[in-house]
Structure formats: structure tokens, C-alpha cells
Amino acid sequence: MLPFDHANTLFESEAERNAYREAAELDRIVVLHPALSNAVTGIKGCIKASVASRTPECCMLLGDGGMGKTTIANLIMTGMAPQTVVENDCEIDTMPAFYMSLPPEGRLDGLTEEMLAKLNDVNPLAGSPVSRSKRINTLLKRCRTTIVFIDELHNLSVIQKKDARAGQAICNWLKELFNAEGPVICLVGTDECKTIFDKDTQMSRRYKSKFMLTPLHPGTADEPGELQRFLGVLASKIVERTSIKSTPSFSEYGLALRVFAATRGNIDYVSTLLKVAARHTLLGGRDVITKTDLASVWDTGIFAALSVTKQNPFTMSGPTLAAAFRG
């Protein structure tokens, strides 16, 4: 939420302010579609297996931007909040789970610095690479860290192409993190990362479990796909949480196909389409989302880089839309 002291001068009316406030509630909605649920269950399974195993069962969470990787990490970390415990008359600030990113410039120092900062090290910049690694291992145990999410794994491919030595240094560091007493490491990146360790038998062996997040597809007219189910749940939650009373029938295959044409089944873009359409409806003082609202959202240009069609799929004729899919 923006810290704006003069909000009364920004909104044209109290009704407009309320419409924006009501629409903002939609950002709290999370739809647990099968791939997301399977990934959450799978990663939790890795954690459970690691409790009894001699070595942690590490994994990879892969999917394009907007497919819900950060949402999955947050869902898992929500149930593993930091806390202060007392042990041998000493207070220990635990850090059961945290999220960090692989820096694009390929500096191992930057990676160790961020991890030390996440572990509340008093001076994350201090020390040599070797001493930092030792401190990290010590703090991971002391903070009782169970899982670490390391995002932007696809940066490693770029780093390896620019500087093979820097790329190897990061791979070696990731191997060091994987030890008998260490936490589960979940590497997070794009689909292309599934083959990133194919030539490194040690790394591919250590990160065997891969949880893939693929776009939602509309299926067929006879057999609906995950996209229709996702749209149906999201639409019902919008009606439940706002004053909107109805939405278009997303079980209709033709409409689901138009949504796919606009978003390519990207979860974030599908959600944005409906949430912005809801806001558009509320700002118009209406309580029914229509196909015209969906068309208006597409016209904003939000989907320009992703859309299957160059024209608005919500206003195209059926034959024209079919031709666009055929290419």
C-alpha cells in the first residue's frame, strides 16, 4: 500500500476510493490449481524425507515467469515462520525457511553475502569466501534452517556462457551447501533449467526431484482443461469477495479459448485479466462483469507481449480466432 497523505485529493469520489479498495482485496486470492498443489505437496515431501534421511532431498521448481513459483515458496514458508527459542539459557532466532536469488552478475561474493544477511549475520561482507561458507554452514544449523529457495537459477546459464570459471564457482558452492546435515535446497528457475545440470552428474543426482509448472490449457469442447477450472474457481472467489454478482460463463469453451489467446495460459496473466476486469466493473458502478470488460482489459496493452493474436481476441469472430491459432 502506498503511503499517500493526500488520498482525498487523488480520488474523485468516495465511491471510486471504495471500488479500488474492494478490487485490491482480489490480490489476496490464491487458486490452488493441480500443478501448484502438486508442487507444494512434493516440496513438503522432500522436507519430510530429509528429516529421516542421511542427506537432504533437494529439488527444483521450474516454470516461466508468472506461473506461481514465488506463490508456492510463500505458501511453504508461511507455515515455517521464524521464531525465538531459548536453549541453554541462550535466545536463538530461528530461520526455518527463506528465499533468495542468484545474482545475474555471477559474483559468488554477492550470493554468500545475501545468504548471510538472510541468516542475520552481523557483518555479511566480512571474511574470505572460505570463511563465509563456514559461517553459512554454522548459521544454517544454528538457525535450524529446513529449506532454502534460491531463485533466478536461469541466471546460471548466462553466467556460464560469459565466464565459465564464475559459473563453476557457483556450482561448486551449491554442491557445498548439499551436505549430510544441511537444509533442503530448492532451486527455482525457468523451464530451460531442467537440463542445466545434465552434464554434471553430481548436481543432477542431488537435484533429482523437479516440479514443473506449465501453462493452463483450455482442453477441448468435449473435455475441459485446467484453464476452465482455474477460471471458474477464480470467478467464484471474485463474486464471494466483492459486490460483483456474476461473471461470464468461463465453462464455455469458446470464451476459455479467447482467454488462452490473450494469456497463453500464464497463471499471472489469467488472474490479471479477471482482476482488472473486476476493477473496471466496480469503477463503472456495475456488479456484472461482461465480455466487453475482458475486451477492455486486453485493449490496455497488458497482454501485448504474450497474446497469441495481434487483434483483440474477445472481439474477433470465431473463424478469425481459429485462423490465428493455426498461424
C-alpha positions in Angstrom: 0.0 0.0 0.0 1.4 3.4 -1.0 2.0 5.9 1.8 -0.1 8.7 0.4 -1.2 11.5 2.8 -3.4 13.3 0.3 -5.5 10.5 -0.9 -8.7 12.6 -0.6 -7.4 14.8 -3.4 -6.5 11.9 -5.6 -9.8 10.1 -5.7 -12.7 11.8 -7.5 -15.2 10.4 -5.1 -15.6 8.1 -2.1 -17.3 5.6 -4.4 -14.1 5.5 -6.5 -11.9 5.0 -3.5 -14.2 2.1 -2.3 -14.0 0.5 -5.7 -10.2 0.5 -5.7 -10.2 -0.7 -2.1 -12.6 -3.6 -3.0 -10.6 -4.6 -6.0 -7.4 -4.6 -4.0 -8.8 -7.5 -1.9 -8.6 -9.7 -5.0 -4.8 -9.7 -4.8 -5.2 -11.9 -1.7 -6.8 -14.7 -3.8 -4.7 -17.8 -4.4 -6.2 -20.5 -6.6 -4.6 -23.9 -5.8 -4.7 -25.5 -9.3 -3.3 -29.1 -9.6 0.3 -28.2 -10.7 0.6 -25.7 -7.8 -0.8 -28.2 -5.3 1.4 -31.0 -6.5 4.5 -28.8 -6.3 3.6 -27.7 -2.7 3.0 -31.4 -1.7 6.1 -32.5 -3.5 8.4 -30.0 -1.9 6.9 -30.7 1.5 7.6 -34.4 0.8 11.3 -33.6 0.2 11.4 -31.8 3.6 9.7 -34.8 5.3 12.0 -37.3 3.6 15.1 -35.2 4.6 14.1 -35.4 8.3 14.8 -39.1 8.4 17.3 -39.4 5.6 21.1 -39.2 5.9 21.2 -36.5 3.3 18.7 -33.7 2.3 16.4 -34.4 -0.6 16.9 -31.3 -2.7 14.7 -30.3 -5.6 14.0 -27.9 -8.4 10.9 -25.7 -9.0 10.6 -24.8 -12.7 8.3 -22.7 -14.8 8.1 -19.5 -16.8 7.6 -16.1 -15.0 4.1 -15.7 -13.7 3.4 -19.4 -13.2 3.3 -19.3 -9.4 6.8 -20.2 -8.3 7.0 -17.4 -5.7 3.5 -18.2 -4.6 4.5 -21.8 -3.9 7.6 -20.7 -1.9 5.5 -18.3 0.1 2.8 -20.9 0.9 5.5 -23.2 2.2 7.4 -20.5 4.1 4.1 -19.2 5.7 4.0 -22.4 7.7 7.6 -22.1 8.8 7.8 -18.7 10.3 10.9 -17.5 12.2 10.7 -17.6 16.0 12.9 -17.0 19.0 13.6 -20.1 21.1 15.6 -20.4 24.4 18.2 -23.1 24.6 20.8 -23.5 27.4 19.8 -20.0 28.7 20.5 -18.5 25.2 18.0 -16.9 22.8 18.2 -18.3 19.3 16.4 -16.6 16.4 15.4 -19.4 14.1 15.1 -19.1 10.3 13.4 -22.3 9.2 12.9 -21.2 5.6 14.0 -18.2 3.4 14.0 -17.1 -0.2 16.9 -15.5 -2.1 18.1 -15.0 -5.7 21.1 -15.9 -7.8 22.7 -12.6 -8.8 22.9 -12.0 -12.6 26.4 -10.7 -12.5 27.7 -14.1 -11.3 29.6 -12.8 -8.2 29.8 -15.6 -5.6 30.5 -12.9 -3.0 27.1 -11.4 -3.7 25.4 -14.8 -3.3 27.1 -15.6 0.1 26.5 -12.0 1.3 22.8 -12.3 0.6 22.6 -15.7 2.4 24.5 -14.4 5.4 22.1 -11.4 5.5 19.1 -13.7 5.4 20.6 -15.6 8.4 21.0 -12.4 10.3 24.8 -12.4 10.2 26.1 -9.2 11.9 28.6 -8.5 9.1 27.7 -10.4 5.9 30.5 -8.6 4.0 33.3 -9.8 6.2 35.7 -12.6 5.6 37.1 -14.7 2.7 34.9 -16.9 0.6 36.1 -19.9 2.6 35.3 -18.3 6.0 31.9 -17.1 4.7 31.0 -20.6 3.7 31.9 -21.9 7.1 29.8 -19.2 8.7 26.9 -20.1 6.4 27.0 -23.7 7.4 27.2 -22.8 11.1 24.3 -20.4 10.9 22.1 -22.8 8.9 22.4 -25.3 11.8 22.1 -22.7 14.5 19.0 -21.1 12.8 17.5 -24.5 12.3 17.0 -23.9 8.6 15.0 -26.6 6.9 14.6 -25.3 3.4 16.3 -22.5 1.3 14.7 -21.3 -2.0 17.3 -20.0 -4.5 15.5 -18.2 -7.3 16.7 -17.0 -10.8 18.6 -20.3 -11.5 18.4 -19.4 -15.2 21.0 -16.7 -14.5 23.5 -19.5 -14.1 23.2 -20.3 -17.8 24.0 -16.7 -18.7 26.9 -16.7 -16.2 28.4 -20.0 -17.6 28.4 -18.6 -21.1 30.0 -15.3 -20.1 32.5 -16.7 -17.5 32.9 -20.4 -17.2 35.0 -20.1 -14.1 32.5 -17.9 -12.3 29.7 -20.4 -13.3 31.7 -23.3 -12.0 32.4 -21.5 -8.7 28.7 -21.1 -8.2 28.0 -24.8 -9.0 30.8 -25.8 -6.5 29.2 -23.6 -3.9 25.8 -25.2 -4.5 27.4 -28.6 -4.1 28.9 -27.5 -0.8 25.5 -26.5 0.5 24.4 -30.0 -0.1 25.7 -32.0 2.9 24.6 -34.6 5.3 23.4 -32.0 7.9 22.3 -29.2 5.6 18.8 -28.0 4.7 16.8 -28.9 1.6 17.8 -26.6 -1.2 15.1 -25.8 -3.8 16.5 -24.2 -6.9 13.9 -22.1 -8.7 14.0 -21.1 -12.4 12.5 -21.2 -15.8 11.7 -24.4 -17.8 15.1 -24.3 -19.6 16.8 -25.0 -16.3 15.6 -28.6 -16.2 18.7 -29.6 -18.3 21.1 -27.1 -16.7 22.9 -29.9 -14.8 22.7 -32.7 -17.3 26.5 -32.6 -17.9 27.2 -32.5 -14.1 26.4 -35.9 -12.7 26.8 -34.8 -9.1 24.4 -31.9 -9.4 21.8 -33.8 -11.5 21.9 -36.6 -8.8 21.5 -34.1 -6.0 18.5 -32.3 -7.6 16.6 -35.3 -8.9 13.1 -34.1 -8.0 11.8 -31.5 -10.5 8.4 -29.9 -10.1 7.2 -28.3 -13.3 4.6 -25.5 -13.7 3.2 -25.5 -17.2 0.6 -23.1 -18.7 -3.1 -23.8 -18.2 -4.7 -25.2 -21.4 -8.4 -24.9 -22.4 -8.7 -28.6 -23.4 -11.3 -29.3 -26.0 -15.0 -28.6 -26.4 -15.8 -32.1 -25.2 -13.2 -32.3 -22.4 -12.5 -29.0 -20.5 -8.9 -28.3 -19.4 -7.3 -26.9 -16.3 -7.9 -23.3 -17.7 -11.6 -23.6 -17.4 -11.4 -25.0 -13.9 -9.0 -22.2 -12.8 -11.2 -19.5 -14.3 -14.3 -21.0 -12.6 -12.7 -21.0 -9.2 -11.2 -17.5 -9.6 -14.5 -16.1 -10.8 -16.4 -17.6 -7.9 -13.9 -16.1 -5.4 -14.3 -12.7 -7.1 -18.1 -12.9 -6.6 -17.5 -14.1 -3.0 -15.2 -11.3 -2.0 -16.7 -8.3 -3.8 -20.0 -6.8 -4.6 -19.8 -8.3 -8.1 -22.8 -10.6 -8.6 -21.8 -12.5 -11.8 -19.2 -13.1 -14.4 -19.2 -14.5 -17.9 -19.5 -18.3 -18.1 -15.9 -19.4 -18.3 -17.0 -23.1 -18.7 -17.9 -22.1 -22.3 -15.1 -23.4 -24.4 -15.2 -20.5 -26.9 -14.6 -18.0 -24.1 -11.9 -20.1 -22.5 -10.2 -20.3 -25.9 -10.2 -16.5 -26.1 -8.7 -16.2 -22.6 -6.0 -18.6 -23.7 -5.4 -16.5 -26.8 -4.9 -13.4 -24.6 -2.8 -15.0 -21.9 -1.3 -18.3 -23.3 -2.5 -19.8 -20.1 0.0 -17.9 -17.9 -1.5 -18.0 -14.4 -0.4 -14.5 -13.5 -1.9 -13.0 -16.7 -5.1 -15.0 -16.4 -5.5 -13.7 -12.9 -4.7 -10.2 -14.0 -7.3 -10.4 -16.8 -10.1 -11.2 -14.4 -9.0 -9.0 -11.5 -8.6 -5.9 -13.7 -11.9 -6.6 -15.4 -13.5 -6.7 -11.9 -11.9 -3.4 -11.0 -13.1 -1.9 -14.3 -16.6 -3.2 -13.5 -16.6 -1.8 -9.9 -15.3 1.6 -11.1 -18.1 1.7 -13.6 -20.6 1.3 -10.7 -21.7 -2.1 -12.0 -22.0 -5.5 -10.5 -21.8 -7.8 -13.5 -18.5 -8.5 -15.4 -19.1 -8.8 -19.1 -17.1 -10.0 -22.1 -16.8 -6.3 -23.0 -14.9 -5.7 -19.8 -12.5 -8.5 -20.7 -12.0 -6.9 -24.1 -11.3 -3.5 -22.5 -8.6 -5.1 -20.3 -6.9 -6.5 -23.4 -7.0 -3.1 -25.1 -4.8 -1.7 -22.3 -1.8 -3.4 -23.8 -1.1 -5.6 -20.7 -1.0 -8.8 -22.9 0.7 -7.4 -25.9 3.9 -9.4 -25.4 2.1 -12.7 -24.7 -1.1 -12.7 -26.7 -1.5 -15.3 -29.5 -3.3 -12.7 -31.6 -2.5 -9.2 -32.7 -6.1 -8.2 -32.6 -8.4 -8.3 -29.5 -9.4 -12.0 -29.1 -12.5 -11.0 -27.2 -13.9 -9.1 -30.2 -12.7 -11.4 -33.0 -15.0 -13.7 -34.9 -14.7 -17.4 -34.3 -13.2 -18.2 -37.7 -10.7 -15.4 -37.4 -9.7 -16.6 -33.9 -9.3 -20.2 -35.3 -7.1 -18.9 -38.1 -4.9 -17.1 -35.6 -4.3 -20.4 -33.7 -3.5 -22.2 -37.0 -0.9 -19.4 -37.6 
